[in-house]
Amino acid sequence: MGDDITTKSDKEDVELPHKAKYEEAKGKWEKEFSSNKLKLNRKFTTVSMEEVRPLYGPEDTHGIEELGPEYMNKLGFPGQYPYTRGVRSNMYRGKIWTMRQFSGFATPKETNARYHYLLKEGQTGLSVAFDLPTLMGYDSDSSRAVGEVGVCGVAVDTLKDMEIIFDGIALDKISTSMTINAPSSILLAMYCVVAEKQGVPLQKLTGTLQNDILKEYIAQKEWIYPPEPSIRLITDIMEFCANNIPRYNTISISGYHIREAGATAAQELAFTLADGFCYVESAINAGIDVDVFAPRLSFFFNSHLDFFEEIAKYRAARRIWAHYMKEKYGAKKESSWLMRFHTQTAGCTLTAQQPENNIVRTAFQALAGVLGGTQSLHTNSMDETLALPSEKAVTIALRTQQLIAEETGVVNTIDPLAGSYYVEALTDRLEKQAEEYFAEIEKRGGVLKCIEEGFFQKELADSAYRYQLEIDNKERIIVGVNGYVHEDEKIDIPILEIDESVAKDQIVSLHKVKESRDNDKVKRALEDLRKVIRTDENHMPALMECVRCYATEGEIVDVMKSVFGEYTEPPII
């Protein structure tokens, strides 16, 4: 056998250069973990009543002596740079992710009722879905809104609608996410004025504004103005919130819609972070200190069906963002290095065939989001390929999150998949692929140039085409679609239908507001806004004055169009 075999006890005496660094970081983590208040009243044990420690590492398997020199730079500890293992030292031991079901339909009154129902059932945050006219900046009585009022979300025309949506909901007690982009500053202004009317100081508001226009040009196609003035509006929001609403996330940089348009995991990761870097550079160029706005940036990712690839994607995203914010953009605050994100299960994976299977798909995707360290989660309902979710379907979707949190045990320990050969290799691979895309984007002149030339759009179209070919050729099986098919299947689940009376009621309500408001005051406020947006002055204060006197979203958008113009996507072949 030879005389040169080293025993484990011998190895423990070997001092590697990175061992001291590991021990120091571990001590820091232990101190932070013990000082954080644990809000969960539960035992952290397996079903077999075996204790689960809050964190596991290399010393629990091969030993610290097996650490490579890159361990601290790639993994480290939860709550520590580069945050691969999570953004908080205690993660779900301290606080479960926010269960934030995306909801909104028909009239503000009906949406308010749904919110009260969801909060009663245990939802811990609100997420507002707006209808298509609202997303595109049209009032409900516009000819462009016919057939769409209240259909895919709630209709919001004026401050009155926002007041009804949040009636009886204390805005200093609940965080609210709003999925709005091109007219995001208008809806934020409405939300702020509702808070004022409730007597809630803006400093106490928490939540997130999606406010990500770049992904609209790339994937979702819900834009109004050209890119440059749109980014100006976003930087105005960043500045306004930093000074007035410090706990509100000013933007949710969104990979979700990029993935839904056909992106691979690597494309979702790379294009989303590239958009984020573009916003950071725009704000810095506008003279805003990176450490003033960066802590309130957040992200929004898709959770697709390749379980481990999705988990690796989230871990790679945190690591890349931390490195860039610290090393490229010079952020000094640790809070500026953190990537906090919301996750939504993949709508594009849901099927109209055998819709009950969507419950299972959603559960796998939600679990991937949790194991990947999400801060907030939406679980899709089984019926969303057919209509807006019914009350029963949305309850099952919410229960899916509650089952993961309460019954699976995955919250007992932090980042349980760290050190997995497969997951770590996937994480490294995705980081490498993202870096290759960053280099290509820079070579092509940056994000705006790539949008203008259709680079992102072509990449998404190609990957979507390849994916569909795999399904058509049965190289990829989708249960109930091209495999395990039921002949003559009948859909037997309740479907939510939006009655035609919704649009009529909303238009009547809008006209009542226009008749009762001070229209001279509205005209003056709109003209003041027009003057402001022709300058470099922050437009939010003037916008809030328009909202306070019940100017409509469409009226405000028309003023902005008169200065900024409208965007038309160039033909891309």
N, C-alpha and C positions, 0 to 999 in steps of 0.2 A: 504493500500500500504506500510505502514511502514515508519519509520523515518530515515532509514540508506541509502537511495538512494543518490548516489553521482552524482552531476550534472557535465556537461562537464567543466564548469568554475572551479569547485572544482578540477577536475583532472588535469587541466592545471597548478595548483599550486603545484602538486606533482613532486618532483625532483627525477627521477630515476637515478641510478648510471651510466647508459649508455647514458642518455639524453645529458649530457655535451659533451661526446665523439662524439655523432652524430652531435651536433651543431658545434663543432670544425671542423669536417670533411666537413660539408656542407659549412662552411665559406671558407675552403681551396679550395673546388671545385669551388665555386663562383668566387674566385680570379683567379684561373687557367683558368676557362672558359672565363672570361672577358678579360684576357690578351692574349688569343689565337686569332690570326687573323682569321676571318671568310671569307673563300674564295668563298662562294656561294652567288651569286647575286640573291637573291630570297626573297619572303615573306614567312614566316613560319606561314601559316594559313591553315585552312581546306578549302575545296571547297566552304563551306558556308561563307568564309571570317572571321571565328572565329580564334583568335590568339592561337597559340600553344606554350606553354612554352618549353624551352630546356630540362627540367627535371621535372619529377614528383616523389613523394615519399610518405611515410606513412602519412605525414602531410596533404596531399591532400585528404585523405579518412578518416581513423580512428583517426589520430592524432599521434604525436610523443609518447604520453604516452602509446600507444599500442605496442611500440617497445619491442622486446624480447632482452635478453642479448646477443644473438648470431647474431643479425642483422649486426653489423659492421664487424664481423669476416666472415660472409657468403656473404653479399651483398656489403655494403659500398657504395661508390660513383664511378662514371665513372672516369677512370684515376687514381684510388687509389687502393692500396692493399685491397683485393685479386683480383681485376679486374673482378669480376663476371659481373659487369655492363658495361664492355668495357675497352679497353686499353688506350683510350684517353678521356680527360675531355670533349671534344666537339663532338667526334665521327663524324657522317655524317653532323652535322651542320658546321663543319670546312672543311671537305674534303670527297667527295664521295669515296667509295671503288674503287680500281683500276679495271677497266674492262679489263680483260686479257684473251682473247680467245686463247685457245690452238690450235696452227696451225703449219702446216708444211706438205708438201707432194711433191712427185716426185723429181724434181731437185732443187738445190739451187736457180736457176733463177726464177722458178715458185713460190717458196716459198717467195722470195723477192717481187714478184708482189702481192701476197696475202697480205703480211704485209703492203705494201703501200696502198692497197685497204682498209684494216681494219682500219688503222690509219686515213685515209681520212673519214671513216664512223663514227669516234668518239671513237674508241678503245683507251685506255690510257696506255696500257702496252703490251709488247710482251711475248709470251710463245711458246717456240720452241718444236715441236714434231719431234723426230728423228725416222728414219725407224729401223726395227728390226736388220739388220746387224750392224748399228751404235751402237745400244743399247747393242749388244753382243760383240762388239769389232772386227768385221770383216770388211775388205775392200769390196767395191762393186764388185771387180773382184774375190772374194773368191768363191770356190765351195759351201760353206755354205750359200752364199747370193743369190743363184739362186731363182728367183721368188719372192723375198722380197725387192728388191731395190726400194726405193721411195714409197712403197705401204702403210705403216701405218704412214709414216712421211717422213721427208726430209733426203736424203742421205748425209752424211758428211764423207769424206775420209781424206781430208787434210785442211790446213789453207786456201787454195784457195776457197774451198766450203764455209767456214765461211765468207770470204771476200765478196763473191757474195750474200749470204743471207742478209748481213747487208749493202749492197751497197746503198748509199743515205740515210741511217738512222743514225743520230747522236747519238752515244752511251752515250754521256753525257746529252742527253735530254730525253731519254726513258729508262725505267727499263725493264730488260729482265729476264724472268724465263726460265731455261733450264731443261727439264725433261730427265735427264740422271743420271745413278747411277754407275754401275760398272766402266765404263771408264770416270767418271765425271771430274777427274782432267785433262784429255786430252782435253775435250771440253772446260773447263774453261780456260785452257792455250791458246787455239785457240781464244777464245773470248777476252782475255786480249791482245793478239798480234794484233788482228784486231783494238782494241782501240788504241794501240800504233801507228799503221799505220795511223789512223785517227787523230793522235795528241792529243788524249784524255788521260789525266793523269788517272792512275788506281784509284786514290783517288776519282774520280768523278763518277765511275761506280756504278750503283744501279741495284738491281735485286736479283734473287734467284737461287741457284743451288739445284736441288732435292737431289742428293748425299746421299740417304738413302738406304744403302745396307741391313740393317737388315730386312726391310719389304720385300725385294726380297727373302730372304731365307724363310720368313714366308708365303708369299702370291703370289708375281708376278713371281718369279722364273727366273729372268733375272740377273744372277750372272756370274762372271768370276773366281775370285780368292776365296780362303777360307776366312772365317770370320775374323780371326785375322789380316792378312795383309791388308784386305779390310778396316778394322777400322783404321789401321795405316795410310793408304792413306787419310782417312777422317780427322784424326787429323792433318795431314800435311796441308790439305787445310784450316782447321780452323786457324792454326797458320799463314799460309801465308797470308790469307785474313785479319786477325786482324792487321798484320803489313803493308800490302800493299793496301788492298781494303776494308777500314773500313766500307763502306756503303753497302757492298754486303752481302746478307744472305748466309752463307756458307753451310747450309743444310736445307732442307724442310722435316721435320720428318713426314712421310706420313701414315695417316690412310686410305686414299682413297682406296688404292689397297687392304688393309686388309678387308675393307667393301665390295668391289667388289667380293672378294673371298668367301663371305658368312657370314661375321661376323655380330653379333648383334651390336646395338649402344654401349652397355657396353663393348663388346670385342674390337671394334674399338677404343674406348676411352682408355681402359686399356692397350692394346698392343702397341698402338702408344706412349703413355706416358712412358711406360716401355722401349721402344726403345730409347726415348729421354733421360731418366735417364742413360741408358747404354752409350750413346755418351758423356754425361756430365762426367760420371765417368772415361771414357777412356781418355778424354782430361785432366782431373785433374791428373790422374795417369801419363800422359805424361809430367807433370810439367807446364801446362798452367793454369794461374790464371782464375778462373771461371768468374770473372767480365771482363776479356779480350774477351772471346769467347761467353759467354751466350747471350749478347745483339743482336748477329747476328744469333741466332737460330730462325727458323720459323717452322710453321707446315702447314700441308695440309690435310684437312678433306673432307669427303664425305658429301653430303646433300641428304639424302634418302627421302622417301615419308611420313614417319610419322612426320608430320609437327612440333608438339610441342616437341616430343622426340628429334628431331634434334636440335632445339633451346636450349633445356635444356642441351644437350651434349656439345655444345660449351661453355655454361656458366660454366658448371662443369669443363671442361678442363682448362679454365683460372684459376679457383680457385685452382684446384689441383696443377697445375704447379707453381703458385705463392707460395703456401705453401711449396712445396718441395724445390724450388730454394732458398728460404729465410731460411727455418728452417733446412733442411737436408744438403744442399750443401753450406750453408753459404755465399751466394751471398750478397754483400753489396749494389750494385747499384740497383735502382728501375728498370732500363732498363733490368736488368738480370732477373727480376721476371715476366716480361711481356710475355704473349703468343700472338704472332702475327701470324695470319694464313690466308692461301688461301683456298677457298672452290670451289669444282667442283660438279655440279649436278650429280646424280648417273647414270652412264652409264648402270649399270646392271638393271635399271628399265625401260629402253627404250625397245620398242617392234617393231619387224618388221611388225606385224599386225597393221593396222590402224596407220601408222607412224605419222600422223598429231596430234594424241593424245599426242605424245611426247612433243609437244610445250607446252601443258597445264601442263604436269608433270614437265617439266623443270621450268616453271614459279613458281609453288608451292615450288619447291626445292630451287630456287634462293631466293625467299622471305624468306624462313626459314634461309638461310645463312645470309641475311641482318639483319633480326631480331635477329639473334644470334651474330651479331657484327663482321662479317668477314672484313678483310682488303683488300681482293682481291677476284675476283669471275670469274669463267668460267662457261658459260651456254652451255650445250650440244645442238647439232643440232638434228633435228627430224629424220635425215636420217642415223645416226651413227651406227645403227645396220646393215645397208646395205652396207655402204661404207664410205670413208672419206667425210666430209661435202661438199656439193656443195656451190657455192657462195651465192645462194638465202637462203639456209638453215642456213648458218653461219650468214648471215645478220639478219634473224629473231631471232636467238639466242642472238645476240648482242642487238637488239632492245628490247628484253625481259628485259635485265638489265636496259636499258635506260628508259623504261616504269616504272619500279619499282622506279627508282631514281627520275623521273620527275613528275609522275602522281598519285602515290598511297598515298603520304603523310607520308610514314613510316619513312622517314629520318628527319622529322621535330622535333621529340623529341628523346632523348637518351634512349635506352633500354626500349621500351614501354611496354613490358610484365613483367617487374620486379614487384614482389608482387602478381602475379597471383598464387592462391593456387595451381593450377595444375602444372604450369611451375616450381614453387619453389619445389614442392614435387618431380617432375621428376628429377630436378637438384640434389637434395639430394640423391635420389635413385641411380642415375647413379654414383655419387661420391662414395657411399657406395659399389656398385658393383665393381667399379674400384679398390678400396682399397682391396677388397677381392682377386681380381686377383693379385695385387701387392704382397700380402702375399703369395699366392700360387707360384708365379714365384720365389720369394726369397727362399721359402722352397725347390724348385726344383733345386736351384743352380744358378739362374740368367738367363738372356735373352739368352746368348749363349748356355748354357746347355739345356734350353727349346727348342731351335732350333734344337740342336743336337739330342735330344730325341723325337722330333716331337710333343711336347705338343701343340704349337700354331696351327700347321697344323691339328691336330686331333680336336681341339676345333672349328676351322673354318669348317672343313668337317661335323661335327655333326650339327652345326647350319644351314649350307647350306642345309643339308639333311632334317632337320625339316621344313625349310621354303618351300622347294619344295614339301614336302608331303602335306602341307597346301594348296598349289595351286592345286596339283593333286586331292585332296579330296574336292576341292571347298570350303574349310574353309576360304580361302583368295581369293578374286576375283581380277583378273587383267583384266581390261577393254580391250576387243578386243581379249583376249587370252583364258580365260575360262569363260567369261561372256560377253554379249552384242556383240556376234560374228557375223561378216558378212560372210555368205556363199559365196564361189566363189569370194573372194575378189581379186582385182587386184591393184597392187601398181602403183600409177600414180603420182610419183614425180620424178624430175630429179636426176639422180645418177652420181656422179663423178667417172669416170673410169681412172685408171692409165695405160697408153699405154705401151706396151712392149718396145717401143723405149726409154723410160725413162732409163731403165737399160743400154741399149747400149750406150746412150749418156753419162751417168755417167761414165761408164768404159772407154770410149774414153777420157773423160776429165781427169780421174785419170792417165791414161797412158801418157798423154801429160805432166802432172806435173812431173811424175817420169823421163821423158826424159829430161826435161828442168832444173831440179834442180841439185845442186852439190852433187852427190851421195857419194863422199868421205866424204864430210862434214856431210852428213846424218849418215853415218856409225860411224863417230867419236862421234857425238852427242848421238847416241843410245848406244854406248859403255860407254860413260860417265854416262848416265842414269842408266845403269846396275850396274855400280860401286856404284853409290849413293844409290840405293835402297837396296844394300847389307849392308848398314850402317844405323845408326839412323838419318842421315842427312835428312833435308826436301827435298823431291824430286821435288818440284814445279819449282825451278829455272832451274834445268837440263832438266825438261820436256819442259819448254818454249823454251829452245834452240833447242830441237828436232822439235818443232812446227815451229819455225822461219825458219828452213831450209827445211820445207815441208815434214818432215817424215810423213808417213801415220798413221792413227789410228791403223790399223792392225799391222804395224811394231812395234809401241810402245807397244801395248798389248802383242805381242810375247816376247818382252824383259822382261816385267813384269812377264809373265807366266814362263819364264825360271828361275826366282828367287822365285816367290811365289807359283808356281804350279796352278792347276785348282781345282775347287770345284766340288765334286760329292755328291749329296744329298743321305744320307743313306736310305735304304729301310725302310719304316715305315708301320707297319701293325696295 
